[in-house]
Amino acid sequence: MATSRHRNISGQKRYNDSLTTPPQDHNTASLGEIEMADLGDEQIVTGYQPLDNRAASGRKRWHSASTQVALLGLICFCCPGMWNSITSMAGGIDPQVVSNATATLYTCFTITSILSPAFCNKFGPRLALFVGSLGYVAYAVSLLVYHWHASSAMVVAAGAFNGIGAGLLWTAQGQMMLAYPNQEQQGVYVAIFWIIFNLGAVVGGGISFAANFNSAQEDPSTGTYVAFISVMVIGSALCLSLTDPSQVV
């Protein structure tokens, strides 16, 4: 009888426990699993970079001093750098015409260098750089026209425009080179600029050599002038993509 009573009590206890304990749902995650899931989601969100952030990062790199100085060097690579090459190999042009154009160019260059700071302060260095670069394009075009029609007056006039443009371009370049980097970085960035700029004459010499390698003519071919003018036009267009010094980060 005692054993039977003990069994009844044990059965009653298990029945009462079943009423107070909620049923186990196998589809419900445990607390540890929930914590792991939250941690995993958090890791995924942390490793993901929104598109807006990536765009902002790209804009920051573009507006950095190093990028702008390299772009400025590339502009001078395309315009004054190519000009150094195209004037050194301008065979077939009357030396008297070249002398008159050169004298006119440097006279206008000297005068404009005195007035260019006022233009840069009024309209900004980017516009001054753009207008100045057009002078180099105009001079290269005048050499091509002379190659076709021997128009000496156009070469001299283009030399004057080139001199005005040179004063604007180099004044704007100096202002930007001082404004883009901070004082500790100026020496490094000036070196970077001059390396890129002087490579223009080297590459320009390579263009001239490749374009006239099989030519027996004394003066350069039409394709040579077109190649130089194309590079200069690209340099002028790049002026418009420069960042104002006040927006450099």
C-alpha positions in Angstrom: 0.0 0.0 0.0 2.9 2.4 0.8 4.5 1.7 -2.6 1.2 2.4 -4.4 0.7 5.6 -2.5 4.2 6.8 -3.3 3.6 6.2 -7.0 0.4 8.2 -6.9 2.2 11.1 -5.3 5.0 11.0 -7.9 2.5 10.9 -10.7 0.6 13.8 -9.2 3.8 15.9 -9.0 4.7 15.2 -12.6 1.2 16.2 -13.7 1.4 19.5 -11.7 4.9 20.3 -13.2 3.5 19.7 -16.7 0.8 22.3 -16.1 3.2 25.0 -14.9 6.0 24.4 -17.5 5.4 25.8 -21.0 5.8 23.4 -23.9 9.2 23.4 -25.6 9.0 24.9 -29.1 11.8 23.5 -31.2 11.5 26.4 -33.7 12.3 29.0 -31.0 15.9 30.0 -30.9 17.7 29.9 -27.6 19.0 33.0 -25.9 22.6 32.1 -27.0 21.5 31.7 -30.6 19.7 35.0 -30.5 22.8 36.7 -29.2 24.9 35.1 -31.9 22.5 36.2 -34.6 22.5 39.7 -33.3 26.3 39.7 -33.2 26.4 38.4 -36.8 24.0 41.0 -38.0 26.0 43.6 -36.2 29.2 42.4 -37.9 27.6 42.5 -41.3 26.3 46.1 -40.8 29.6 47.2 -39.5 31.5 45.8 -42.5 29.1 47.3 -45.0 29.9 50.8 -46.3 26.9 52.7 -47.6 27.0 54.2 -51.0 26.8 57.7 -49.7 29.9 57.1 -47.5 31.9 55.7 -50.4 30.9 58.7 -52.6 32.0 61.1 -49.8 35.3 59.3 -49.5 35.9 59.6 -53.2 35.1 63.3 -53.1 37.5 63.8 -50.2 40.3 62.1 -52.1 39.6 64.2 -55.2 39.7 67.4 -53.2 42.9 66.4 -51.4 46.0 68.5 -51.9 48.0 65.7 -53.4 45.4 65.0 -56.1 45.1 68.7 -57.0 48.8 69.2 -57.2 49.2 66.2 -59.4 46.4 67.5 -61.6 48.0 70.9 -61.8 51.3 69.2 -62.8 49.4 67.3 -65.5 47.9 70.5 -66.9 51.3 72.0 -67.2 52.6 68.7 -68.6 50.0 69.1 -71.4 50.4 72.8 -72.2 53.8 74.4 -71.4 55.4 71.0 -71.4 54.3 70.2 -74.9 55.0 73.8 -76.0 58.6 73.3 -75.0 58.8 70.3 -77.4 56.8 71.8 -80.3 58.8 75.0 -80.4 62.2 73.2 -80.2 61.3 71.1 -83.3 59.5 73.7 -85.4 61.7 73.2 -88.4 60.6 74.6 -91.7 59.5 77.9 -90.2 61.4 81.1 -91.2 63.9 81.9 -88.4 62.9 85.6 -88.7 59.3 84.7 -88.0 60.2 82.6 -85.0 62.4 85.4 -83.7 59.6 88.0 -84.0 57.1 85.6 -82.4 59.4 84.8 -79.5 60.2 88.5 -78.9 56.5 89.3 -78.9 55.7 86.4 -76.7 58.2 87.3 -73.9 57.4 91.0 -74.1 53.7 90.2 -73.4 54.7 87.6 -70.8 56.6 90.3 -68.9 53.8 92.8 -68.9 51.1 90.4 -68.2 53.0 88.9 -65.2 52.7 92.3 -63.5 48.9 92.5 -64.1 48.0 88.8 -63.7 47.7 88.9 -59.8 44.8 91.3 -60.1 43.1 89.0 -62.6 43.6 86.0 -60.3 42.3 87.8 -57.3 39.2 89.0 -59.2 38.3 85.9 -61.2 40.1 83.1 -59.3 43.2 81.1 -60.2 41.2 78.4 -62.0 39.8 80.7 -64.7 43.2 82.4 -65.0 44.8 79.0 -65.6 42.2 78.0 -68.2 42.6 81.3 -70.2 46.3 81.0 -69.9 46.4 77.5 -71.3 44.5 78.6 -74.4 47.5 80.7 -75.4 49.6 77.6 -75.7 47.0 76.0 -77.8 46.7 79.1 -80.1 50.5 79.1 -80.7 50.5 75.5 -81.6 47.6 76.0 -84.0 49.4 79.0 -85.6 52.4 76.7 -86.3 50.1 74.3 -88.0 48.6 77.0 -90.1 52.1 78.3 -91.1 52.9 74.7 -92.0 50.0 74.9 -94.5 50.0 78.6 -95.7 53.1 80.3 -94.3 51.1 82.9 -92.4 53.8 84.8 -90.5 51.4 87.4 -89.1 49.3 84.7 -87.4 52.4 83.2 -85.7 53.4 86.6 -84.3 49.9 87.3 -83.1 49.6 83.9 -81.5 53.0 84.6 -79.8 51.4 87.7 -78.3 48.4 85.8 -77.1 50.7 83.0 -75.8 52.7 85.6 -73.8 49.5 86.9 -72.2 48.4 83.4 -71.4 51.7 82.4 -70.0 51.6 85.3 -67.5 48.1 84.2 -66.4 49.0 80.5 -66.2 52.2 80.8 -64.2 50.7 83.4 -61.8 47.7 81.1 -61.2 50.1 78.1 -60.8 52.1 79.8 -58.2 49.0 80.8 -56.2 47.7 77.3 -56.3 51.0 75.7 -55.3 51.1 77.9 -52.2 47.4 77.4 -51.4 46.9 73.6 -51.9 49.5 72.0 -49.5 50.1 73.0 -45.9 53.5 74.5 -44.9 55.0 71.2 -44.0 54.2 69.6 -47.3 55.0 72.4 -49.7 58.5 71.2 -50.6 57.3 67.7 -51.4 54.4 68.9 -53.5 56.5 71.4 -55.4 58.9 68.6 -56.3 55.9 66.4 -57.5 54.6 69.2 -59.7 58.0 69.9 -61.4 58.6 66.2 -62.0 55.2 65.8 -63.8 55.6 69.1 -65.7 59.1 68.4 -67.0 58.0 65.0 -68.2 55.9 66.9 -70.7 59.0 67.9 -72.7 60.3 64.3 -72.5 57.0 62.8 -73.7 56.7 65.5 -76.3 60.1 64.6 -77.7 59.0 61.0 -77.9 55.8 62.0 -79.8 57.8 64.0 -82.3 60.4 61.2 -82.8 57.7 58.6 -83.3 55.6 60.7 -85.7 58.6 61.6 -87.9 60.8 58.5 -87.6 60.2 57.5 -91.3 59.9 61.0 -92.7 62.6 62.6 -94.9 61.1 66.1 -94.6 62.9 68.8 -92.6 59.7 70.2 -90.9 57.3 68.1 -88.8 54.3 66.4 -90.3 50.8 67.6 -90.0 50.0 64.6 -87.7 52.7 65.8 -85.3 51.1 69.2 -84.9 47.7 67.6 -84.5 49.0 65.3 -81.8 50.5 68.2 -79.8 47.4 70.3 -80.2 45.2 67.5 -79.0 47.2 67.0 -75.9 47.2 70.8 -75.2 43.4 70.9 -75.6 43.1 68.1 -73.1 45.2 70.1 -70.7 43.0 73.1 -71.1 39.9 71.1 -70.4 41.5 69.7 -67.2 41.7 73.2 -65.8 38.0 73.2 -65.3 38.2 70.2 -63.1 40.5 71.8 -60.5 39.2 72.4 -57.1 39.2 75.9 -55.6 41.9 76.2 -53.0 39.4 77.1 -50.3 37.7 73.7 -50.8 40.9 71.5 -50.5 40.8 69.1 -47.6 
